[in-house]
Amino acid sequence: MQSQEAIRRLAEQHGRGKVLVLLGAPDPESAEIAAETVVLGDPSYAGPLAGAQLGLAVYHVLESAVRAEIPAAVWEAQIGVMADVLNAEALSQAVASVRQRGPGA
Amino acid sequence: MLNDKVIISLGERDGISGPAIAACATAAGGSVAFIATECFV
């Protein structure tokens, strides 16, 4: 909930086009919920982003477009084996599906 | 994509942590403004 308030404040402060959200969710379901929250609003209607269609750019950190921008040494040190443990393809698809449902998509 | 963007790093304990994501984003030229590692909802 504190995260939702911070996200709303940053979106207002910097503008939606300037903010990008990176997720580290371990499974497609939680990735989709987190992505939906920052794009379409809190699906549980429990937090500050309930009904707030921020439409922020959101990606899972394991998506190939993200990985391509991160220096290999940093990637190995910070992500390392988790890239092999988690299902990057399923996570990418889950977040991409939310992007496609976003306002203006 | 990440360069010159304001980055919100939302990690999860059983996945990839917020600080790990933030380190990657910073290395790619992003400006990390918020870091969390939690169960998001």
Backbone of each chain as nested JSON, in Angstrom:
{
  "chains": [
    {"id": "A", "residues": [
      {"number": 1, "name": "MET", "atoms": {"N": [0.82, -1.202, 0.0], "CA": [0.0, 0.0, 0.0], "C": [0.859, 1.259, 0.0]}},
      {"number": 2, "name": "GLN", "atoms": {"N": [1.96, 1.21, 0.773], "CA": [2.878, 2.346, 0.771], "C": [3.498, 2.522, -0.608]}},
      {"number": 3, "name": "SER", "atoms": {"N": [3.714, 1.397, -1.269], "CA": [4.269, 1.466, -2.614], "C": [3.291, 2.154, -3.549]}},
      {"number": 4, "name": "GLN", "atoms": {"N": [2.033, 1.819, -3.43], "CA": [1.039, 2.427, -4.317], "C": [1.004, 3.94, -4.156]}},
      {"number": 5, "name": "GLU", "atoms": {"N": [1.092, 4.411, -2.932], "CA": [1.08, 5.853, -2.691], "C": [2.327, 6.501, -3.301]}},
      {"number": 6, "name": "ALA", "atoms": {"N": [3.465, 5.849, -3.127], "CA": [4.706, 6.388, -3.693], "C": [4.65, 6.419, -5.212]}},
      {"number": 7, "name": "ILE", "atoms": {"N": [4.076, 5.384, -5.8], "CA": [3.982, 5.318, -7.264], "C": [3.082, 6.443, -7.785]}},
      {"number": 8, "name": "ARG", "atoms": {"N": [1.984, 6.671, -7.118], "CA": [1.08, 7.736, -7.548], "C": [1.777, 9.097, -7.462]}},
      {"number": 9, "name": "ARG", "atoms": {"N": [2.505, 9.294, -6.377], "CA": [3.19, 10.565, -6.18], "C": [4.264, 10.776, -7.257]}},
      {"number": 10, "name": "LEU", "atoms": {"N": [5.017, 9.74, -7.566], "CA": [6.074, 9.867, -8.573], "C": [5.49, 10.103, -9.966]}},
      {"number": 11, "name": "ALA", "atoms": {"N": [4.373, 9.453, -10.26], "CA": [3.734, 9.659, -11.566], "C": [3.261, 11.101, -11.706]}},
      {"number": 12, "name": "GLU", "atoms": {"N": [2.725, 11.648, -10.622], "CA": [2.264, 13.039, -10.656], "C": [3.448, 13.998, -10.749]}},
      {"number": 13, "name": "GLN", "atoms": {"N": [4.496, 13.669, -10.021], "CA": [5.656, 14.558, -9.925], "C": [6.438, 14.627, -11.238]}},
      {"number": 14, "name": "HIS", "atoms": {"N": [6.639, 13.482, -11.866], "CA": [7.51, 13.42, -13.039], "C": [6.752, 13.325, -14.357]}},
      {"number": 15, "name": "GLY", "atoms": {"N": [5.496, 12.98, -14.301], "CA": [4.738, 12.772, -15.53], "C": [4.783, 11.317, -15.938]}},
      {"number": 16, "name": "ARG", "atoms": {"N": [3.673, 10.837, -16.448], "CA": [3.563, 9.408, -16.752], "C": [4.568, 8.952, -17.8]}},
      {"number": 17, "name": "GLY", "atoms": {"N": [4.881, 9.8, -18.74], "CA": [5.788, 9.411, -19.815], "C": [7.229, 9.257, -19.378]}},
      {"number": 18, "name": "LYS", "atoms": {"N": [7.537, 9.78, -18.225], "CA": [8.926, 9.763, -17.749], "C": [9.199, 8.582, -16.821]}},
      {"number": 19, "name": "VAL", "atoms": {"N": [8.134, 7.993, -16.269], "CA": [8.276, 6.954, -15.243], "C": [8.187, 5.567, -15.875]}},
      {"number": 20, "name": "LEU", "atoms": {"N": [9.058, 4.685, -15.451], "CA": [9.033, 3.301, -15.926], "C": [9.128, 2.372, -14.714]}},
      {"number": 21, "name": "VAL", "atoms": {"N": [8.253, 1.392, -14.648], "CA": [8.197, 0.46, -13.529], "C": [8.842, -0.862, -13.938]}},
      {"number": 22, "name": "LEU", "atoms": {"N": [9.756, -1.342, -13.107], "CA": [10.383, -2.642, -13.341], "C": [9.957, -3.602, -12.239]}},
      {"number": 23, "name": "LEU", "atoms": {"N": [9.51, -4.78, -12.635], "CA": [9.004, -5.769, -11.688], "C": [9.989, -6.921, -11.515]}},
      {"number": 24, "name": "GLY", "atoms": {"N": [9.943, -7.512, -10.326], "CA": [10.756, -8.699, -10.063], "C": [9.923, -9.863, -9.571]}},
      {"number": 25, "name": "ALA", "atoms": {"N": [8.669, -9.864, -9.932], "CA": [7.733, -10.884, -9.448], "C": [8.199, -12.289, -9.839]}},
      {"number": 26, "name": "PRO", "atoms": {"N": [7.962, -13.276, -8.978], "CA": [8.451, -14.626, -9.243], "C": [7.542, -15.469, -10.139]}},
      {"number": 27, "name": "ASP", "atoms": {"N": [6.29, -15.087, -10.293], "CA": [5.368, -15.894, -11.096], "C": [4.467, -14.987, -11.931]}},
      {"number": 28, "name": "PRO", "atoms": {"N": [3.914, -15.533, -13.017], "CA": [3.117, -14.701, -13.926], "C": [1.904, -14.063, -13.257]}},
      {"number": 29, "name": "GLU", "atoms": {"N": [1.311, -14.751, -12.304], "CA": [0.11, -14.214, -11.663], "C": [0.426, -12.936, -10.882]}},
      {"number": 30, "name": "SER", "atoms": {"N": [1.469, -12.985, -10.068], "CA": [1.809, -11.791, -9.289], "C": [2.365, -10.693, -10.187]}},
      {"number": 31, "name": "ALA", "atoms": {"N": [3.048, -11.067, -11.262], "CA": [3.539, -10.065, -12.207], "C": [2.366, -9.338, -12.863]}},
      {"number": 32, "name": "GLU", "atoms": {"N": [1.338, -10.102, -13.209], "CA": [0.174, -9.501, -13.867], "C": [-0.564, -8.553, -12.92]}},
      {"number": 33, "name": "ILE", "atoms": {"N": [-0.697, -8.968, -11.665], "CA": [-1.393, -8.114, -10.694], "C": [-0.627, -6.817, -10.471]}},
      {"number": 34, "name": "ALA", "atoms": {"N": [0.694, -6.932, -10.32], "CA": [1.506, -5.733, -10.1], "C": [1.452, -4.814, -11.321]}},
      {"number": 35, "name": "ALA", "atoms": {"N": [1.543, -5.406, -12.515], "CA": [1.494, -4.601, -13.736], "C": [0.125, -3.933, -13.878]}},
      {"number": 36, "name": "GLU", "atoms": {"N": [-0.906, -4.7, -13.614], "CA": [-2.257, -4.151, -13.738], "C": [-2.449, -2.968, -12.791]}},
      {"number": 37, "name": "THR", "atoms": {"N": [-1.865, -3.066, -11.622], "CA": [-2.02, -2.001, -10.628], "C": [-1.453, -0.675, -11.12]}},
      {"number": 38, "name": "VAL", "atoms": {"N": [-0.313, -0.714, -11.808], "CA": [0.308, 0.544, -12.247], "C": [-0.166, 0.99, -13.635]}},
      {"number": 39, "name": "VAL", "atoms": {"N": [-0.93, 0.126, -14.304], "CA": [-1.451, 0.509, -15.627], "C": [-2.932, 0.854, -15.546]}},
      {"number": 40, "name": "LEU", "atoms": {"N": [-3.694, -0.051, -14.968], "CA": [-5.158, 0.082, -14.987], "C": [-5.75, 0.449, -13.632]}},
      {"number": 41, "name": "GLY", "atoms": {"N": [-4.953, 0.336, -12.566], "CA": [-5.458, 0.588, -11.219], "C": [-5.46, -0.689, -10.399]}},
      {"number": 42, "name": "ASP", "atoms": {"N": [-5.483, -0.534, -9.089], "CA": [-5.43, -1.658, -8.163], "C": [-6.641, -2.579, -8.352]}},
      {"number": 43, "name": "PRO", "atoms": {"N": [-6.412, -3.813, -8.847], "CA": [-7.549, -4.714, -9.098], "C": [-8.265, -5.159, -7.825]}},
      {"number": 44, "name": "SER", "atoms": {"N": [-7.595, -5.025, -6.689], "CA": [-8.244, -5.4, -5.427], "C": [-9.057, -4.243, -4.846]}},
      {"number": 45, "name": "TYR", "atoms": {"N": [-8.92, -3.084, -5.417], "CA": [-9.623, -1.879, -4.954], "C": [-9.343, -1.58, -3.484]}},
      {"number": 46, "name": "ALA", "atoms": {"N": [-8.169, -2.022, -2.999], "CA": [-7.848, -1.833, -1.584], "C": [-6.864, -0.689, -1.351]}},
      {"number": 47, "name": "GLY", "atoms": {"N": [-6.107, -0.33, -2.366], "CA": [-5.033, 0.637, -2.152], "C": [-5.285, 1.981, -2.82]}},
      {"number": 48, "name": "PRO", "atoms": {"N": [-4.325, 2.89, -2.679], "CA": [-4.461, 4.236, -3.247], "C": [-4.606, 4.271, -4.762]}},
      {"number": 49, "name": "LEU", "atoms": {"N": [-4.216, 3.213, -5.445], "CA": [-4.326, 3.207, -6.904], "C": [-5.631, 2.572, -7.394]}},
      {"number": 50, "name": "ALA", "atoms": {"N": [-6.539, 2.288, -6.495], "CA": [-7.852, 1.784, -6.904], "C": [-8.511, 2.798, -7.832]}},
      {"number": 51, "name": "GLY", "atoms": {"N": [-8.87, 2.347, -9.024], "CA": [-9.545, 3.229, -9.969], "C": [-8.635, 4.232, -10.653]}},
      {"number": 52, "name": "ALA", "atoms": {"N": [-7.338, 4.158, -10.383], "CA": [-6.39, 5.113, -10.963], "C": [-5.717, 4.486, -12.179]}},
      {"number": 53, "name": "GLN", "atoms": {"N": [-6.086, 4.922, -13.371], "CA": [-5.475, 4.384, -14.584], "C": [-4.229, 5.194, -14.92]}},
      {"number": 54, "name": "LEU", "atoms": {"N": [-3.14, 4.861, -14.221], "CA": [-1.912, 5.623, -14.423], "C": [-1.31, 5.387, -15.809]}},
      {"number": 55, "name": "GLY", "atoms": {"N": [-1.515, 4.194, -16.339], "CA": [-0.975, 3.897, -17.661], "C": [0.538, 3.984, -17.737]}},
      {"number": 56, "name": "LEU", "atoms": {"N": [1.217, 3.605, -16.67], "CA": [2.686, 3.685, -16.653], "C": [3.306, 2.598, -17.528]}},
      {"number": 57, "name": "ALA", "atoms": {"N": [4.472, 2.895, -18.043], "CA": [5.241, 1.872, -18.743], "C": [5.702, 0.859, -17.705]}},
      {"number": 58, "name": "VAL", "atoms": {"N": [5.47, -0.419, -17.966], "CA": [5.837, -1.448, -16.991], "C": [6.433, -2.654, -17.705]}},
      {"number": 59, "name": "TYR", "atoms": {"N": [7.529, -3.145, -17.148], "CA": [8.212, -4.312, -17.707], "C": [8.694, -5.196, -16.577]}},
      {"number": 60, "name": "HIS", "atoms": {"N": [8.775, -6.489, -16.845], "CA": [9.471, -7.373, -15.915], "C": [10.964, -7.27, -16.231]}},
      {"number": 61, "name": "VAL", "atoms": {"N": [11.775, -7.302, -15.2], "CA": [13.212, -7.108, -15.417], "C": [13.807, -8.225, -16.277]}},
      {"number": 62, "name": "LEU", "atoms": {"N": [13.15, -9.365, -16.348], "CA": [13.665, -10.47, -17.155], "C": [13.269, -10.38, -18.626]}},
      {"number": 63, "name": "GLU", "atoms": {"N": [12.483, -9.382, -19.002], "CA": [12.118, -9.245, -20.41], "C": [13.375, -8.941, -21.23]}},
      {"number": 64, "name": "SER", "atoms": {"N": [13.428, -9.507, -22.419], "CA": [14.643, -9.401, -23.238], "C": [14.982, -7.951, -23.569]}},
      {"number": 65, "name": "ALA", "atoms": {"N": [13.957, -7.11, -23.749], "CA": [14.22, -5.706, -24.079], "C": [14.898, -4.986, -22.921]}},
      {"number": 66, "name": "VAL", "atoms": {"N": [14.599, -5.405, -21.699], "CA": [15.236, -4.816, -20.52], "C": [16.649, -5.365, -20.376]}},
      {"number": 67, "name": "ARG", "atoms": {"N": [16.752, -6.662, -20.45], "CA": [18.066, -7.313, -20.276], "C": [19.089, -6.785, -21.264]}},
      {"number": 68, "name": "ALA", "atoms": {"N": [18.618, -6.468, -22.47], "CA": [19.532, -6.0, -23.517], "C": [20.216, -4.694, -23.138]}},
      {"number": 69, "name": "GLU", "atoms": {"N": [19.625, -3.929, -22.233], "CA": [20.186, -2.619, -21.878], "C": [21.088, -2.671, -20.644]}},
      {"number": 70, "name": "ILE", "atoms": {"N": [21.159, -3.814, -19.999], "CA": [21.912, -3.92, -18.752], "C": [23.275, -4.563, -19.029]}},
      {"number": 71, "name": "PRO", "atoms": {"N": [24.353, -3.919, -18.585], "CA": [25.693, -4.501, -18.794], "C": [25.76, -5.933, -18.255]}},
      {"number": 72, "name": "ALA", "atoms": {"N": [26.414, -6.802, -18.997], "CA": [26.436, -8.225, -18.666], "C": [26.966, -8.494, -17.262]}},
      {"number": 73, "name": "ALA", "atoms": {"N": [27.989, -7.77, -16.859], "CA": [28.586, -8.012, -15.54], "C": [27.603, -7.646, -14.426]}},
      {"number": 74, "name": "VAL", "atoms": {"N": [26.87, -6.571, -14.633], "CA": [25.879, -6.154, -13.634], "C": [24.739, -7.162, -13.589]}},
      {"number": 75, "name": "TRP", "atoms": {"N": [24.31, -7.584, -14.753], "CA": [23.238, -8.581, -14.823], "C": [23.633, -9.85, -14.062]}},
      {"number": 76, "name": "GLU", "atoms": {"N": [24.829, -10.319, -14.31], "CA": [25.274, -11.555, -13.682], "C": [25.361, -11.401, -12.161]}},
      {"number": 77, "name": "ALA", "atoms": {"N": [25.841, -10.237, -11.718], "CA": [26.015, -10.004, -10.285], "C": [24.676, -9.833, -9.569]}},
      {"number": 78, "name": "GLN", "atoms": {"N": [23.714, -9.183, -10.201], "CA": [22.472, -8.831, -9.537], "C": [21.352, -9.853, -9.772]}},
      {"number": 79, "name": "ILE", "atoms": {"N": [21.275, -10.374, -10.964], "CA": [20.184, -11.303, -11.319], "C": [20.686, -12.741, -11.265]}},
      {"number": 80, "name": "GLY", "atoms": {"N": [21.789, -12.972, -11.957], "CA": [22.473, -14.262, -11.908], "C": [21.563, -15.439, -12.183]}},
      {"number": 81, "name": "VAL", "atoms": {"N": [21.581, -16.373, -11.275], "CA": [20.889, -17.647, -11.486], "C": [19.377, -17.497, -11.498]}},
      {"number": 82, "name": "MET", "atoms": {"N": [18.869, -16.406, -10.942], "CA": [17.411, -16.23, -10.93], "C": [16.838, -16.148, -12.345]}},
      {"number": 83, "name": "ALA", "atoms": {"N": [17.647, -15.698, -13.277], "CA": [17.192, -15.634, -14.664], "C": [16.907, -17.033, -15.204]}},
      {"number": 84, "name": "ASP", "atoms": {"N": [17.583, -18.028, -14.644], "CA": [17.362, -19.409, -15.083], "C": [16.276, -20.097, -14.256]}},
      {"number": 85, "name": "VAL", "atoms": {"N": [16.138, -19.674, -13.016], "CA": [15.155, -20.296, -12.124], "C": [13.731, -19.876, -12.497]}},
      {"number": 86, "name": "LEU", "atoms": {"N": [13.567, -18.589, -12.808], "CA": [12.234, -18.068, -13.119], "C": [11.925, -18.267, -14.607]}},
      {"number": 87, "name": "ASN", "atoms": {"N": [10.641, -18.323, -14.923], "CA": [10.194, -18.521, -16.299], "C": [10.058, -17.165, -16.988]}},
      {"number": 88, "name": "ALA", "atoms": {"N": [11.16, -16.719, -17.586], "CA": [11.195, -15.373, -18.164], "C": [10.144, -15.188, -19.248]}},
      {"number": 89, "name": "GLU", "atoms": {"N": [9.924, -16.207, -20.029], "CA": [8.972, -16.077, -21.138], "C": [7.549, -15.883, -20.619]}},
      {"number": 90, "name": "ALA", "atoms": {"N": [7.17, -16.677, -19.628], "CA": [5.822, -16.543, -19.069], "C": [5.653, -15.207, -18.359]}},
      {"number": 91, "name": "LEU", "atoms": {"N": [6.686, -14.773, -17.649], "CA": [6.629, -13.487, -16.959], "C": [6.515, -12.349, -17.975]}},
      {"number": 92, "name": "SER", "atoms": {"N": [7.271, -12.443, -19.044], "CA": [7.234, -11.407, -20.079], "C": [5.859, -11.324, -20.714]}},
      {"number": 93, "name": "GLN", "atoms": {"N": [5.285, -12.48, -20.993], "CA": [3.963, -12.505, -21.624], "C": [2.895, -11.923, -20.708]}},
      {"number": 94, "name": "ALA", "atoms": {"N": [3.019, -12.223, -19.407], "CA": [2.033, -11.725, -18.45], "C": [2.035, -10.2, -18.392]}},
      {"number": 95, "name": "VAL", "atoms": {"N": [3.224, -9.619, -18.348], "CA": [3.325, -8.161, -18.261], "C": [2.956, -7.524, -19.601]}},
      {"number": 96, "name": "ALA", "atoms": {"N": [3.364, -8.146, -20.697], "CA": [3.033, -7.608, -22.023], "C": [1.52, -7.587, -22.234]}},
      {"number": 97, "name": "SER", "atoms": {"N": [0.834, -8.596, -21.722], "CA": [-0.619, -8.643, -21.901], "C": [-1.299, -7.474, -21.202]}},
      {"number": 98, "name": "VAL", "atoms": {"N": [-0.732, -7.044, -20.082], "CA": [-1.293, -5.889, -19.372], "C": [-0.988, -4.599, -20.137]}},
      {"number": 99, "name": "ARG", "atoms": {"N": [0.216, -4.496, -20.668], "CA": [0.565, -3.304, -21.466], "C": [-0.416, -3.135, -22.628]}},
      {"number": 100, "name": "GLN", "atoms": {"N": [-0.797, -4.269, -23.222], "CA": [-1.696, -4.202, -24.375], "C": [-3.112, -3.794, -23.986]}},
      {"number": 101, "name": "ARG", "atoms": {"N": [-3.416, -3.948, -22.703], "CA": [-4.762, -3.563, -22.23], "C": [-4.775, -2.149, -21.657]}},
      {"number": 102, "name": "GLY", "atoms": {"N": [-3.619, -1.511, -21.64], "CA": [-3.511, -0.211, -21.006], "C": [-4.203, 0.89, -21.782]}},
      {"number": 103, "name": "PRO", "atoms": {"N": [-4.457, 2.021, -21.114], "CA": [-5.071, 3.155, -21.786], "C": [-4.162, 3.653, -22.901]}},
      {"number": 104, "name": "GLY", "atoms": {"N": [-4.728, 3.819, -24.073], "CA": [-3.949, 4.288, -25.206], "C": [-3.228, 3.19, -25.947]}},
      {"number": 105, "name": "ALA", "atoms": {"N": [-3.371, 1.938, -25.478], "CA": [-2.692, 0.82, -26.144], "C": [-3.385, 0.497, -27.462]}}
    ]},
    {"id": "B", "residues": [
      {"number": 1, "name": "MET", "atoms": {"N": [15.544, 2.571, -23.63], "CA": [14.29, 2.391, -22.896], "C": [14.424, 2.829, -21.435]}},
      {"number": 2, "name": "LEU", "atoms": {"N": [15.511, 2.439, -20.775], "CA": [15.703, 2.778, -19.355], "C": [16.47, 4.087, -19.173]}},
      {"number": 3, "name": "ASN", "atoms": {"N": [17.27, 4.423, -20.154], "CA": [18.114, 5.607, -20.03], "C": [17.283, 6.874, -19.846]}},
      {"number": 4, "name": "ASP", "atoms": {"N": [17.622, 7.638, -18.827], "CA": [16.984, 8.931, -18.561], "C": [15.549, 8.795, -18.042]}},
      {"number": 5, "name": "LYS", "atoms": {"N": [15.126, 7.6, -17.679], "CA": [13.783, 7.418, -17.127], "C": [13.825, 7.412, -15.596]}},
      {"number": 6, "name": "VAL", "atoms": {"N": [12.717, 7.795, -15.002], "CA": [12.553, 7.671, -13.557], "C": [12.066, 6.249, -13.285]}},
      {"number": 7, "name": "ILE", "atoms": {"N": [12.866, 5.477, -12.584], "CA": [12.595, 4.044, -12.435], "C": [11.974, 3.741, -11.072]}},
      {"number": 8, "name": "ILE", "atoms": {"N": [10.9, 2.979, -11.114], "CA": [10.305, 2.437, -9.894], "C": [10.627, 0.942, -9.869]}},
      {"number": 9, "name": "SER", "atoms": {"N": [11.343, 0.519, -8.845], "CA": [11.829, -0.857, -8.758], "C": [10.972, -1.637, -7.763]}},
      {"number": 10, "name": "LEU", "atoms": {"N": [10.134, -2.519, -8.295], "CA": [9.228, -3.279, -7.438], "C": [9.627, -4.748, -7.432]}},
      {"number": 11, "name": "GLY", "atoms": {"N": [10.527, -5.099, -6.53], "CA": [10.95, -6.477, -6.422], "C": [10.02, -7.279, -5.532]}},
      {"number": 12, "name": "GLU", "atoms": {"N": [10.235, -8.585, -5.567], "CA": [9.485, -9.467, -4.656], "C": [10.456, -10.444, -4.026]}},
      {"number": 13, "name": "ARG", "atoms": {"N": [10.151, -10.786, -2.799], "CA": [11.063, -11.591, -2.0], "C": [11.376, -12.939, -2.641]}},
      {"number": 14, "name": "ASP", "atoms": {"N": [10.375, -13.569, -3.236], "CA": [10.593, -14.883, -3.831], "C": [11.071, -14.799, -5.278]}},
      {"number": 15, "name": "GLY", "atoms": {"N": [11.16, -13.584, -5.789], "CA": [11.622, -13.411, -7.161], "C": [12.938, -12.669, -7.182]}},
      {"number": 16, "name": "ILE", "atoms": {"N": [12.927, -11.481, -7.743], "CA": [14.134, -10.653, -7.811], "C": [13.908, -9.429, -6.93]}},
      {"number": 17, "name": "SER", "atoms": {"N": [14.892, -9.118, -6.105], "CA": [14.713, -8.073, -5.103], "C": [14.723, -6.674, -5.717]}},
      {"number": 18, "name": "GLY", "atoms": {"N": [14.121, -5.755, -5.01], "CA": [14.104, -4.369, -5.454], "C": [15.49, -3.784, -5.66]}},
      {"number": 19, "name": "PRO", "atoms": {"N": [16.403, -3.954, -4.703], "CA": [17.744, -3.411, -4.895], "C": [18.49, -4.013, -6.093]}},
      {"number": 20, "name": "ALA", "atoms": {"N": [18.267, -5.29, -6.371], "CA": [18.921, -5.912, -7.529], "C": [18.405, -5.288, -8.823]}},
      {"number": 21, "name": "ILE", "atoms": {"N": [17.1, -5.08, -8.898], "CA": [16.512, -4.432, -10.075], "C": [17.058, -3.01, -10.195]}},
      {"number": 22, "name": "ALA", "atoms": {"N": [17.117, -2.315, -9.067], "CA": [17.582, -0.929, -9.076], "C": [19.022, -0.839, -9.568]}},
      {"number": 23, "name": "ALA", "atoms": {"N": [19.859, -1.766, -9.151], "CA": [21.257, -1.755, -9.595], "C": [21.343, -1.941, -11.108]}},
      {"number": 24, "name": "CYS", "atoms": {"N": [20.498, -2.812, -11.635], "CA": [20.472, -3.027, -13.086], "C": [20.002, -1.768, -13.812]}},
      {"number": 25, "name": "ALA", "atoms": {"N": [18.95, -1.164, -13.288], "CA": [18.387, 0.027, -13.933], "C": [19.373, 1.182, -13.915]}},
      {"number": 26, "name": "THR", "atoms": {"N": [20.067, 1.333, -12.804], "CA": [21.058, 2.4, -12.696], "C": [22.189, 2.187, -13.701]}},
      {"number": 27, "name": "ALA", "atoms": {"N": [22.624, 0.964, -13.838], "CA": [23.703, 0.653, -14.773], "C": [23.286, 0.912, -16.216]}},
      {"number": 28, "name": "ALA", "atoms": {"N": [21.972, 0.869, -16.47], "CA": [21.46, 1.103, -17.814], "C": [21.111, 2.572, -18.038]}},
      {"number": 29, "name": "GLY", "atoms": {"N": [21.411, 3.413, -17.056], "CA": [21.205, 4.851, -17.248], "C": [19.924, 5.4, -16.668]}},
      {"number": 30, "name": "GLY", "atoms": {"N": [19.173, 4.57, -15.974], "CA": [17.943, 5.043, -15.353], "C": [18.206, 5.726, -14.027]}},
      {"number": 31, "name": "SER", "atoms": {"N": [17.244, 6.518, -13.584], "CA": [17.332, 7.198, -12.293], "C": [16.313, 6.567, -11.358]}},
      {"number": 32, "name": "VAL", "atoms": {"N": [16.787, 5.792, -10.411], "CA": [15.885, 5.03, -9.548], "C": [15.302, 5.94, -8.467]}},
      {"number": 33, "name": "ALA", "atoms": {"N": [13.983, 6.026, -8.43], "CA": [13.314, 6.935, -7.493], "C": [12.619, 6.196, -6.353]}},
      {"number": 34, "name": "PHE", "atoms": {"N": [12.402, 4.912, -6.524], "CA": [11.692, 4.16, -5.48], "C": [12.085, 2.69, -5.58]}},
      {"number": 35, "name": "ILE", "atoms": {"N": [12.361, 2.095, -4.423], "CA": [12.753, 0.686, -4.372], "C": [11.914, -0.016, -3.308]}},
      {"number": 36, "name": "ALA", "atoms": {"N": [11.339, -1.141, -3.664], "CA": [10.611, -1.939, -2.681], "C": [10.817, -3.409, -2.988]}},
      {"number": 37, "name": "THR", "atoms": {"N": [10.836, -4.203, -1.928], "CA": [10.833, -5.659, -2.089], "C": [9.732, -6.176, -1.199]}},
      {"number": 38, "name": "GLU", "atoms": {"N": [8.685, -6.675, -1.813], "CA": [7.521, -7.025, -1.013], "C": [6.583, -7.936, -1.805]}},
      {"number": 39, "name": "CYS", "atoms": {"N": [5.538, -8.315, -1.147], "CA": [4.39, -8.857, -1.851], "C": [3.568, -7.632, -2.199]}},
      {"number": 40, "name": "PHE", "atoms": {"N": [3.439, -7.329, -3.476], "CA": [3.019, -6.0, -3.917], "C": [1.636, -5.617, -3.445]}},
      {"number": 41, "name": "VAL", "atoms": {"N": [0.711, -6.524, -3.502], "CA": [-0.678, -6.138, -3.235], "C": [-0.962, -6.14, -1.733]}}
    ]}
  ]
}
